Amino acid sequence: MKRAVGWILVVAVAGGALWAATAWPRLSDVETGRSPEYPDLQDRTYDASVDTVSKTVQEALAGLPRWTVVGSGKGPEGAFVSAVHETLVFRFKDDVTVRIRRSGGRTTLSARSRSRVGSWDFGQNARNLRELLAAVDARLR
């Protein structure tokens, strides 16, 4: 009986490892519009001004759990917001940069999420960007 339970455990762990190895692309850096592995993650375009979008990004991040805004600024090219997302279980930190630019009468938001540790994020950076974009979209669309 103990031997059977041991084999079941080995098969379950091996199966889980195989599933994890094929479930997510081997990335640790994901960017809207530039990561073909995640075609759903595209830049966003809004009718609001650069200042409004920048303020909205900061407010959205402030309302999300385990997110911290660590910097922001504005220059001739547009604005940026820097944040850190901390994972729930292992407390890994991912650096997130949001770029906001005015173009053709509209404002474009692009974002990048990059792991500080490791070469494979198991999809966490894509989840970070989806969470951020959903929060901003809810406020601006």
Summary of the structure (lengths in Angstrom):
residues: 141
radius of gyration: 18.7
end to end distance: 58.6
largest distance: 70.5
contacts: 398
relative contact order: 0.21
helix: 37%
strand: 32%
